[in-house]
Amino acid sequence: MEEPELYLFSGPDILLPPGTAAIDGARRLGPAHRSGDLALPSGALRRDFEWEGRACAALSLDEAQAAGSGLERLPLRQALGLFEDAALRPAIKAAALVNWLAGAVHCGACGGLLVDDDHESSGRRCTICGRVHFPRISPAVIVLIRRGEEALFARNARFPGRRFGLVAGFVDPGESIEETVAREVREETGIEISGLRYLRSQSWPFPDSLMLAFTAAWASGEARPDGKEIVELLWCRPDALPSIPPPGSVARWLVDEFVRGAI
C-alpha cells in the first residue's frame, strides 16, 4: 500500500520539520511528511484524501500532541509565501478538511453523531437520521479596481498595522457573482464600477472560502470608506504602493499583476 503524504496542523499552524521556515529566500519542495518518518500520536483528528493520484492525509494535533512532535509550528498564512504553489495546493486542501472536521461532529438536523461515510468519500453521515454532510465552501469575491494608472487599495479594520488590501466580500444568498462584486464595492467604498472581468480563483482555508478574483474599472463616485469594515482607501500608482498582503494569496497576485502591467 502506498505510504500517504501527511499534512499536520495544530490550531492555525502547519507543522514542519525543524529549520524549514528559517531558510532565507529558499523555497522548499513542500510541507508534506511521510508516515514512516513520524511517530504519529493516537487519537489525532485525521482525514484521508487523494491529490492528483497520490494518497494524502490531513491530521490535526492538539496542543500537547504538537508540543511532543518535535516539529516546527508556522502560521499557515505565512507558509503560503514559503512554498511553491504546486506543493501548497494539497496542503491547503488538507487545512480546509481539518477545519471542517473540527466542526463536523454532530448533525445539524437532529444532533446525531457524524461518522465518515463509506459511500460518500468526502462526506460524513449522521448515525441517527442518515443525512450526509459535506465540507462547506463559502464563495467570496475580491476585485482590483482601476482608475487610469491607479488602483484602489483598502485598509480593513482587522488588518495589522498599516497594511492595505483590496475590496472583498462573501456572496449573499440569491446573488450572482457579478452582483456581489458591485454590492461589495458600493457598500465599502461608495463608488460604481464597470467592465468587470474574472481572472482566476483560489481556495482559501481561513476557514473555508473560495476566492474569485476580478478586475474592474472605476465608473463614478468618490471613494469613501464605510467606516466599519473599511477604515481607509487609497488610489495608488504601481510605483507608490502602501504595505500590501504577503505572497501566497490571490490578493497579492492581483497586486503583483497590476504592478507588472498585466492588468
Helices and strands as residue ranges (DSSP letters): E 5-10, E 13-16, G 20-22, E 33-34, G 35-37, E 45-51, E 54-60, H 63-67, E 72-75, H 76-79, H 85-103, E 114-116, E 124-126, E 132-133, E 138-147, E 150-156, E 167-170, H 177-189, E 192-204, E 209-220, E 230-236, H 250-259
